[in-house]
Amino acid sequence: MAKPIIAVPMGDPAGIGPEIVVRAVADVNLQTEALIVVIGDRRMIAQAMQVVGITLSVHLVSEQLTDNNRLDIFEGPGILNLIDLNNADPTQIVLGEINGSCGRAAFDYIEKSIALAQAHLVDAVATTPINKESLKAGQIPFIGHTEIFAELTGTDNPLTLFEVRNLRVFFLSRHVSLRQACDLVTTNRLVTTSHKCLKVMQQMGLAGALAIAGLNPHSGEHGLFGEEEGLAIVPAVAQLQAEGYNVVGPIGADSVFHLALQGQYAAVLSLYHDQGHIATKTLDFERTIAITAGLPFLRTSVDHGTAFNIAGQGIASPVSMIEAIRLAARYAPNYRQ
C-alpha cells in the first residue's frame, strides 16, 4: 500500500510550529512511514531551517493535480513539500509575541488542510500548535483546533482521543469546570458518547473492551463516596452491554488507566478533562498525541502549545510532532477504507 499523505498546517508563525515541522520532515525514519505536505509560508519555513540548522530542498506543491489526480508531491530524503500561502512576512513578525496576523495565517493553514482532506487529496491532517490569543487578535471566531475542525466539516461535538504507547483515552467532556463535568455524567450522555467511541475504535481497527472510568474514589463504594456511579454509570454500562457492546465499568480511576496500558482494555472513557490528561501526560508528556475523532477524516495533533518563550531558539523538541504524523499515517488506511 502506498504511504499515506499527511497534511501538516504550519501553525502560528510566531511560535515553534515552523521549527518542529522542519525537524519532523527531516526525520529519516518518519520519511519511510508517510508523505508529508506542509501548508504554510515559504519565508517562515526558510527562517525555521536557519534557526534549527537544517537544510531541506523546498518543493512548492502546485494546486494543479497530476495526471493521476493527486498532488505533485516529491518523495525522497531532504525534500520539504510545501503549499505556500504566502501570508506570513518574517519582517513583520516578532517570534514569541501575540500577533493577529499570525492568528489569521494559522487559521488559513488549517482551512486549507481541511479542504485538501475533504477533497481526498490527503489521507489525514496532523496539526501544529496555535495560539488562542492570536486567533482572537486576528478576529478568528474560534478558541482552538477542535472548534475549527468541527465548524468547517459540519461535525457535531467531535470526540477527543489521546493515545500514548498502548493507552488510549476518550473524554466525556472537554473544557468545562469540574462542577459542570460532574453534572455531565448522565446515563444518556455516557451511552451516546460510548456509541461514538465504539464507532471510532472500529474505524481505527481497535479490538477489545471500552472501559468507563469511575468518577468518585473507588467508584463510589456503592454510594459511600458518591452516587454518580449507581445513578448514571452502572445503568449506562448495562444498557450498552444489552445492546451487545464490549463495554465495562465503572472501573476505579486509580487503576483503569494502568490496566488499559497493560492491554486489558482497548480504550478508556475518561469522565472529565484532567482525569485522562493526568494519566496520559504523566506516562509520557511528549508522546501523548491528541486525535480528533468523528470527523470525515483523521486528525491528529501535538499536545503542547506554541511555546512562545522558546520560539526562535532552535531548542523545541519535534518528538510530539513526529508522533502525531506517525499516528496519522498508522490509522489513515482504516479511515480511507
C-alpha positions in Angstrom: 0.0 0.0 0.0 1.3 3.5 -0.9 2.4 5.6 2.0 -0.4 7.9 3.4 -0.2 11.6 2.5 -0.4 13.7 5.7 -1.2 17.4 5.6 0.6 19.4 8.2 -0.5 23.1 8.7 2.5 25.1 9.9 0.8 26.6 13.0 1.2 30.0 14.4 4.2 31.6 12.6 5.4 33.3 15.8 5.5 30.0 17.7 7.6 26.8 17.5 5.3 25.3 14.8 7.7 26.0 11.8 10.7 24.7 13.8 9.1 21.4 14.8 7.7 20.9 11.3 11.1 21.3 9.7 12.6 18.9 12.2 9.9 16.3 11.6 10.2 16.5 7.8 13.9 15.9 8.2 13.4 12.7 10.3 14.6 9.9 8.1 12.6 7.2 9.9 9.3 9.2 9.5 10.0 9.5 5.8 9.5 5.7 5.5 6.1 5.9 7.0 4.4 9.0 5.4 4.4 11.5 2.7 4.2 14.9 4.3 2.8 18.1 2.7 3.2 21.2 4.7 0.8 24.1 4.4 2.5 27.4 5.4 4.7 30.2 4.3 7.9 29.6 2.4 9.7 32.5 4.1 8.8 31.3 7.6 9.9 27.8 6.7 13.3 29.2 5.4 13.7 31.1 8.6 12.9 28.0 10.7 15.5 26.0 8.8 18.1 28.6 9.7 17.0 28.5 13.3 17.3 24.8 13.7 20.3 24.4 11.4 18.7 22.0 8.9 18.8 22.4 5.1 15.9 21.0 3.1 15.0 21.4 -0.5 11.6 23.1 -0.7 9.3 21.8 -3.4 6.4 24.1 -4.0 3.3 21.8 -4.4 1.0 23.0 -7.1 -2.7 23.2 -6.7 -2.9 21.7 -10.2 -3.3 18.0 -9.9 -1.2 15.4 -11.7 -2.5 13.0 -14.4 -3.1 10.6 -11.5 -5.5 13.1 -9.9 -3.2 13.7 -6.9 -0.9 16.4 -5.6 2.5 16.7 -7.2 4.4 15.6 -4.1 8.1 14.8 -4.4 9.3 11.8 -2.4 12.9 11.5 -1.1 15.2 12.5 1.7 15.9 16.2 2.2 12.7 17.4 0.5 10.0 19.5 2.1 6.8 19.6 0.1 5.1 22.9 0.7 1.8 24.6 -0.3 2.8 28.2 0.1 0.0 30.5 1.1 2.4 33.5 1.2 0.7 35.1 4.2 3.4 35.4 6.9 6.1 38.0 6.3 9.0 37.4 8.7 9.9 41.1 8.7 6.5 41.9 10.2 6.5 39.1 12.8 8.3 39.1 16.2 8.8 35.5 17.3 7.2 34.7 20.6 4.7 37.5 20.5 0.9 37.5 20.1 0.0 38.8 16.6 -3.4 39.0 15.0 -1.9 38.4 11.5 -0.3 35.2 12.8 -3.6 34.0 14.1 -5.2 34.6 10.7 -2.4 32.9 9.0 -2.6 29.9 11.3 -6.3 29.7 10.5 -5.6 29.8 6.8 -3.3 26.8 7.0 -5.9 24.8 8.9 -8.6 25.8 6.5 -6.5 24.7 3.5 -5.6 21.3 5.2 -9.3 20.6 5.8 -10.1 21.4 2.2 -7.4 19.0 1.0 -8.7 16.3 3.3 -12.3 16.7 2.3 -11.3 16.5 -1.4 -9.5 13.2 -0.6 -6.2 14.7 -1.8 -4.6 13.9 1.6 -5.3 11.0 3.9 -5.1 12.7 7.3 -4.1 16.0 8.9 -1.6 16.4 11.7 -1.7 19.8 13.3 0.8 22.0 15.0 0.2 24.4 17.9 -1.9 27.6 17.5 -2.4 30.4 20.0 -5.9 31.3 21.3 -4.9 35.0 21.9 -3.5 35.4 18.4 -6.7 33.9 17.0 -8.7 36.4 18.9 -6.5 39.3 17.9 -6.9 38.2 14.3 -10.7 38.2 14.7 -10.9 34.4 14.2 -14.1 33.3 16.0 -12.8 30.0 17.4 -10.9 29.2 20.5 -9.0 26.2 19.2 -8.4 23.4 16.6 -11.3 21.2 17.6 -13.9 24.0 17.2 -12.4 25.0 13.8 -12.5 21.4 12.5 -16.0 20.9 13.8 -17.3 24.0 12.2 -15.6 23.7 8.8 -16.6 20.0 8.4 -20.1 20.3 9.8 -19.3 17.9 12.6 -21.4 18.0 15.8 -19.5 17.6 19.0 -16.4 15.7 17.8 -14.6 13.3 20.2 -11.2 13.8 21.6 -9.0 10.8 21.9 -5.5 10.7 23.4 -3.0 8.0 22.6 0.3 7.3 24.2 2.1 4.0 23.9 -0.7 1.4 24.4 -3.0 3.7 26.3 -6.0 5.3 24.6 -8.3 7.7 26.4 -11.6 9.3 25.2 -13.2 12.2 27.1 -16.8 12.6 28.1 -16.3 16.3 28.4 -13.5 18.8 27.5 -13.1 22.4 28.6 -15.7 22.8 31.3 -15.4 23.4 35.0 -15.1 20.3 37.3 -18.5 21.1 38.7 -20.0 21.1 35.2 -18.1 18.0 34.3 -19.7 16.1 37.2 -23.1 17.3 36.1 -22.5 16.0 32.6 -22.1 12.4 33.9 -25.5 11.2 32.9 -26.7 7.8 31.6 -27.8 9.3 28.3 -24.6 11.2 27.7 -22.5 8.1 28.6 -24.5 5.9 26.2 -24.3 8.4 23.4 -20.6 9.1 23.8 -19.8 5.4 24.2 -21.5 4.7 20.8 -19.3 7.3 19.2 -16.2 5.9 20.9 -17.0 2.4 19.8 -17.5 3.5 16.2 -14.2 5.3 16.2 -12.5 2.2 17.7 -13.9 0.1 14.8 -12.7 2.7 12.3 -9.2 2.6 13.8 -9.2 -1.2 13.9 -9.0 -1.4 17.7 -10.3 -4.7 19.1 -11.2 -5.1 22.8 -13.3 -3.5 25.6 -14.1 0.1 26.2 -13.7 0.8 30.0 -15.6 3.6 31.6 -13.7 5.2 34.4 -15.3 5.8 37.8 -15.9 9.4 38.9 -15.6 9.1 42.6 -12.9 7.5 44.8 -13.2 3.7 44.5 -16.1 4.2 42.0 -18.2 5.5 44.9 -18.1 2.3 47.0 -21.8 1.6 46.4 -22.8 5.1 47.4 -20.5 5.7 50.3 -18.4 8.3 48.4 -20.9 9.5 45.8 -23.9 8.4 43.9 -23.0 9.1 40.2 -21.8 5.6 39.6 -25.0 3.9 40.7 -27.3 6.5 39.2 -25.6 7.0 35.8 -22.6 4.8 35.0 -23.9 1.4 36.0 -27.2 1.8 34.1 -25.3 3.1 31.1 -22.9 0.1 31.1 -25.9 -2.3 31.5 -27.7 -0.7 28.5 -24.6 -0.8 26.3 -23.9 -4.5 27.2 -27.6 -5.3 26.5 -27.0 -3.8 23.0 -24.1 -6.2 22.5 -21.2 -3.9 23.0 -18.0 -4.8 24.8 -18.1 -2.1 27.5 -17.2 -2.5 31.1 -17.3 -0.2 34.2 -17.2 1.7 36.2 -13.5 0.9 36.9 -11.8 3.0 39.5 -9.8 5.8 38.0 -6.8 4.9 40.2 -6.4 1.6 38.3 -8.2 1.8 34.9 -5.5 3.6 33.0 -2.8 1.3 34.2 -4.9 -1.7 33.2 -5.5 -0.3 29.8 -1.8 0.4 29.4 -1.2 -3.3 30.1 -3.7 -4.3 27.4 -6.7 -5.3 29.4 -8.9 -2.6 27.7 -8.6 -1.2 24.2 -9.6 2.3 25.4 -10.9 4.2 28.4 -13.6 6.7 28.6 -12.4 9.4 31.0 -15.2 11.4 32.7 -13.5 14.8 32.7 -10.6 16.7 31.2 -7.9 16.3 33.8 -8.7 12.7 34.8 -7.4 11.5 31.4 -4.9 14.2 30.8 -3.0 13.5 34.0 -2.9 9.7 33.2 -1.5 10.1 29.7 0.8 13.0 30.2 2.4 11.6 33.3 3.1 8.4 31.3 4.9 10.3 28.5 4.1 14.0 28.0 5.9 14.4 24.7 4.4 11.3 23.1 0.8 12.0 24.2 -1.0 12.7 20.9 -4.5 14.1 20.5 -6.8 12.7 17.9 -10.0 14.4 16.9 -12.4 11.6 16.2 -15.7 11.6 14.4 -14.6 14.0 11.6 -14.9 12.9 8.0 -11.2 12.3 8.1 -8.5 11.6 10.6 -6.9 14.5 12.5 -4.0 14.1 15.0 -2.2 16.9 16.9 0.7 17.6 19.1 -0.5 18.1 22.7 1.5 21.2 23.5 1.3 24.9 22.9 3.1 27.5 20.7 5.8 27.8 23.4 6.4 31.5 22.7 9.1 31.5 25.4 11.4 29.4 23.3 10.3 30.3 19.8 13.3 31.1 17.6 15.9 29.5 19.8 16.1 26.2 17.9 15.6 24.1 21.0 11.9 23.0 20.6 11.5 19.2 20.6 10.0 17.7 17.5 9.0 14.4 19.3 5.3 15.2 19.6 5.1 16.4 16.0 6.8 13.3 14.8 4.5 11.1 16.8 1.4 13.0 15.6 2.4 12.4 12.0 3.3 8.8 12.7 -0.1 8.1 14.3 -1.9 9.8 11.4 -0.1 7.5 9.0 -0.8 4.4 11.1 -4.6 4.9 11.3 -5.3 6.7 8.0 -5.6 3.5 5.9 -8.6 2.4 8.1 -10.3 5.7 7.6 -9.7 5.5 3.9 -11.5 2.2 3.8 
